[in-house]
Amino acid sequence: MKNRRGGTNAVEERFEKLSNVQGLLEMRLPEYAKLMTEEMGKPLAQSEAEVSKCSGMIEYSVAHSLKFMQD
C-alpha cells in the first residue's frame, strides 16, 4: 500500500510515527508527568504511571497491529 505521496507503505509510515511518539513519551516522561500533576492535581506517581501506560500502549499497538488488521 502506498501513501498519497507515492512513497513508503502508509501503514509502516504510521507505525514509524507512532514509534517516534512512544520514544518521546519515554524520553520526556518526567516533564509530561510534572505537567499532568500541575494541571490536573494528580499525585506525581500517578502521572508517571499514566505516561508510562500510554507509551506501553503505543508500543503494543505497533508490535501487534498488523496481526489485528488481518482478515
Secondary structure, 3 states (H helix, E strand, C coil): CECCCCCCEHHHHHHHHHHHHHHHHHHCHHHHHHHHHHHHCCCHHHHHHHHHHHHHHHHHHHHHHHHHCCC
